[in-house]
Amino acid sequence: MYGSSASTLEAKVVVLGSQGVGKTSLVVRYIDKTFSPNSTSTIGASFMTKKQTVDNCKVRLQIWDTAGQERFRAMAPMYYRGAQAALLVYDITSQESFEELSSWIEELKRNMTEDLVIVVAANKLDLAQTRREVSYDDAQKYITRVLGPETLLYEVSAKEDDLSRSRSRSLLLLGRIEDIFIHIARVLVERKQYLPSVKRKPTTYLPMDEEPSAAKSSSCCGF
């Protein structure tokens, strides 16, 4: 087990998925605990940071929110390079967005090391009763087959976070979006002793030669 109460860890988490699945809303819900129905599509990528304490270790997560539009797809490797974890997001109400996960998974397998922590989030749970196109069981079977049984699938709502839930295999657990990032942080802390890709100072890649705005680069935790 890694560290004492004074232990700290920095890690880069990249958020990937098709346009319109709610990646930005999901990240903002975690960072600021807010939701805006007028969120605009990300251009290139942006990042935000948040401190998360797990198992007596202070983990500083640098979360990269990437664009889902096809025209930015070729830029994706620039943003996920050096990441220790990836959050793959699809829309419960869009079978197409779920099917497009396969291309993101293949890309990660081609370009990243096997020790990359991968978690999957199905967003827009608030619309599931009337507009669901992807069942939890079908999604879980696919993810288990291509990523392994240790990969967690969360069904979440960036709009109504209290609806969020997670299931690990046959066990149903109540949870929120924050639980996704707590899980990622905990896995990285537990792996730190033997996971070479976890670094104290992760490499930063800025979008298209632009400096991030103060709102995007600042942390809500005072870093």
DAPEZI-V419940 format. One record per pair of residues at least 24 apart in sequence whose C-alpha atoms are under 7 Angstrom apart, sorted by sequence separation. I is the first residue (numbers start at 0). J is the second residue. D is the distance in Angstrom with one decimal. If there is no record, write none. Layout:
# DAPEZI-V419940
<<I:J:D> <I:J:D>>
This chain:
# DAPEZI-V419940
<<41:65:6.6> <42:66:5.6> <41:66:4.9> <43:71:6.2> <91:121:5.6> <124:154:6.2> <84:115:5.4> <85:116:6.2> <86:117:5.9> <87:118:6.3> <88:119:5.9> <89:120:6.5> <90:121:5.6> <91:122:5.9> <124:155:5.3> <125:156:5.8> <83:115:5.4> <84:116:4.4> <85:117:4.9> <86:118:5.0> <87:119:4.7> <88:120:4.8> <89:121:5.0> <90:122:5.0> <91:123:6.0> <118:150:5.9> <119:151:6.3> <120:152:5.8> <121:153:6.0> <122:154:6.1> <123:155:6.3> <124:156:4.8> <83:116:6.4> <84:117:5.8> <85:118:6.4> <86:119:5.7> <87:120:6.1> <88:121:5.8> <89:122:6.1> <90:123:6.2> <91:124:6.6> <117:150:6.5> <118:151:5.5> <119:152:4.8> <120:153:4.7> <121:154:4.6> <122:155:4.9> <123:156:4.6> <88:122:6.8> <118:152:6.4> <119:153:6.3> <120:154:5.8> <121:155:6.0> <122:156:5.3> <123:157:6.7> <125:159:6.5> <92:127:6.8> <120:155:6.7> <122:157:6.9> <91:127:6.6> <125:162:6.9> <92:130:5.4> <94:132:5.5> <124:162:7.0> <92:131:4.5> <93:132:5.8> <94:133:5.8> <124:163:7.0> <91:131:5.5> <92:132:4.9> <23:64:6.3> <91:132:6.1> <92:133:6.7> <22:64:6.7> <91:133:5.5> <12:60:6.7> <18:66:6.9> <7:56:5.6> <8:57:6.3> <9:58:5.7> <10:59:6.4> <11:60:6.0> <12:61:6.0> <13:62:5.8> <14:63:5.9> <18:67:4.0> <6:56:5.1> <7:57:4.7> <8:58:4.7> <9:59:4.7> <10:60:5.2> <11:61:4.8> <12:62:4.8> <13:63:4.6> <14:64:5.1> <15:65:6.1> <17:67:4.4> <18:68:5.3> <4:55:4.8> <5:56:7.0> <6:57:6.3> <7:58:5.8> <8:59:6.2> <9:60:6.0> <10:61:6.1> <11:62:6.0> <12:63:6.1> <13:64:6.4> <14:65:6.1> <16:67:5.8> <17:68:6.7> <3:55:6.2> <4:56:5.9> <3:56:6.7> <2:56:6.6> <13:79:5.7> <22:88:6.6> <20:88:6.7> <13:82:6.5> <20:89:5.5> <12:82:5.7> <20:90:4.9> <11:82:4.7> <12:83:6.2> <13:84:6.5> <14:85:5.9> <15:86:6.2> <16:87:5.7> <11:83:5.6> <12:84:4.7> <13:85:4.8> <14:86:4.7> <15:87:5.0> <16:88:5.0> <17:89:7.0> <10:83:6.1> <11:84:6.6> <12:85:5.5> <13:86:6.2> <14:87:6.0> <15:88:6.2> <16:89:6.1> <17:96:5.9> <16:100:6.8> <21:122:6.7> <20:122:6.7> <83:196:6.4> <83:197:6.2> <81:201:6.9> <81:202:6.3> <34:157:6.7> <34:158:5.8> <58:184:6.5> <78:204:6.1> <77:204:6.9> <28:157:6.0> <51:181:7.0> <53:184:7.0> <25:157:4.9> <53:185:6.0> <24:157:5.8> <29:176:6.2> <29:177:5.6> <44:206:5.8> <43:206:5.9> <45:211:6.9> <47:215:5.2> <46:215:5.7> <47:216:5.3> <48:217:6.8> <49:218:5.7> <45:215:6.4> <46:216:6.1> <47:217:6.6> <48:218:4.9> <49:219:6.2> <50:220:5.9> <47:218:6.4> <49:220:6.0> <1:188:6.0> <10:197:6.5> <1:189:6.0> <10:198:6.8> <0:189:5.6> <9:198:6.5> <1:191:6.3> <9:199:5.0> <11:201:6.4> <1:192:6.4> <8:199:5.6> <9:200:6.2> <10:201:6.2> <9:201:6.7>>
